[in-house]
Amino acid sequence: METVSTETGLTPSCRKHFDGDISDSSVGEDCGSGMADHWCSVAYWELRQRVGRLYIVHEPYLNIFQDLPHGNGFSLGLVQGKTDVDCVKRTREKIGLGLVLSREADGVWLYNRSNFPVFVNSPTLDNPSSRTSVVIKVNPGYSMNIFNYDMASVFSAVKERSCLDGPYDPTSIRISFAKGWGPSYHRQFITSCPAWLEVLLNINR
């Protein structure tokens, strides 16, 4: 049975194979022009430190991987500097082929191309009445809808302000390579994860 595990027992829809053609994927350049038609921007973080500039995405697919030549897209190896932090070094080695973000009619899909799991938190995966974030484990070779457009509008309307613990961004997705965070892990916050992504969707911004 093809499933992905969650910290709260939820099982979102997932599929084993990615239907898009990732070989010809290309993305917009990180520049100030043409910002109006981008659908998301991606920030790469190591622990509490953002590395590099925001990567602006115009095309419907984005490959994010460690080193060239693993396709067109966002090569993290090009923005990473030298580090003496062992957990960051080890996690960088696990990114490999990385992942694909795909903008589809029903929302944003993620396909895990690497040999290790990735962990995802998204507003449309959370329980809107809970203070605890839902973190989804996506195994290698699996894909899943990580942001549902229809659910986003509903969730933003019912999110209880009393349950908000600090800033809340209804269009921000967080993805960690190889390491999970939250109540089920010794890392309580994503800022304790060695290598992670912040995907900022251009919806109602």
Long-range contacts (C-beta under 8 A, 24 or more apart in sequence): 2-142, 4-136, 4-137, 4-138, 4-139, 4-142, 4-144, 5-136, 5-137, 6-125, 6-134, 6-135, 6-136, 6-137, 7-132, 7-134, 7-135, 7-182, 7-183, 7-184, 8-127, 8-132, 8-134, 10-125, 10-134, 12-125, 12-136, 12-144, 12-145, 13-144, 13-145, 14-138, 14-142, 14-143, 14-144, 15-142, 15-143, 15-144, 16-141, 16-142, 16-143, 17-141, 17-143, 18-100, 18-102, 18-109, 18-111, 18-143, 20-60, 20-61, 20-100, 20-102, 20-111, 22-61, 22-63, 22-71, 22-100, 22-111, 22-113, 23-71, 24-72, 25-59, 25-61, 25-62, 25-63, 25-71, 25-72, 25-73, 25-100, 26-59, 26-72, 26-73, 27-55, 27-56, 27-57, 27-58, 27-59, 27-61, 27-62, 27-63, 27-72, 27-73, 27-74, 28-56, 28-57, 28-58, 28-59, 29-56, 30-54, 30-55, 30-56, 31-56, 34-58, 38-202, 39-103, 39-201, 39-202, 40-101, 40-103, 40-108, 40-199, 40-200, 40-201, 40-202, 41-199, 41-200, 41-202, 42-74, 42-101, 42-197, 42-198, 42-199, 42-200, 43-197, 43-198, 43-200, 44-74, 44-76, 44-79, 44-195, 44-196, 44-197, 45-191, 45-195, 45-196, 45-197, 45-198, 46-80, 46-83, 46-85, 46-88, 46-194, 46-195, 46-196, 47-85, 47-88, 47-191, 47-192, 47-193, 47-194, 48-191, 51-76, 51-79, 51-80, 51-81, 52-79, 53-79, 54-200, 57-101, 60-102, 60-103, 60-104, 61-100, 61-101, 61-102, 61-103, 62-100, 62-101, 62-102, 63-98, 63-99, 63-100, 63-113, 64-98, 64-99, 64-100, 64-101, 64-197, 65-95, 65-96, 65-97, 65-98, 65-99, 65-113, 66-92, 66-95, 66-96, 66-97, 66-98, 70-96, 70-97, 70-98, 76-195, 85-194, 87-179, 87-194, 88-194, 88-195, 90-194, 91-177, 91-178, 91-179, 91-193, 91-194, 91-195, 92-194, 92-195, 94-177, 94-178, 95-177, 95-178, 95-195, 98-177, 99-175, 100-143, 101-199, 104-145, 106-145, 106-148, 106-149, 106-150, 107-145, 107-146, 107-147, 107-148, 107-149, 107-150, 107-151, 107-152, 108-145, 108-146, 108-147, 108-173, 108-199, 108-201, 109-143, 109-144, 109-145, 109-146, 110-138, 110-143, 110-144, 110-146, 110-175, 111-142, 111-143, 112-138, 112-139, 112-140, 112-141, 112-142, 112-143, 113-140, 114-140, 114-177, 114-178, 115-140, 116-140, 116-177, 116-178, 117-178, 117-180, 118-175, 118-176, 118-177, 118-178, 119-175, 119-176, 119-179, 119-180, 119-181, 119-193, 120-144, 120-146, 120-173, 120-174, 120-175, 120-176, 121-173, 121-174, 121-175, 121-182, 121-190, 122-146, 122-147, 122-173, 122-174, 123-147, 123-152, 123-155, 123-156, 123-169, 123-170, 123-171, 123-172, 123-173, 124-148, 124-151, 124-152, 124-155, 126-155, 128-155, 128-158, 128-159, 128-160, 128-163, 129-158, 129-160, 129-163, 130-163, 131-163, 131-165, 132-182, 132-183, 133-182, 135-180, 135-181, 135-182, 135-184, 135-185, 137-180, 146-173, 146-175, 147-173, 147-201, 149-203, 152-203, 169-200, 171-200, 171-201, 171-202, 171-203, 171-204, 171-205, 172-198, 172-199, 172-200, 172-201, 173-198, 173-199, 173-201, 174-198, 174-199, 175-199
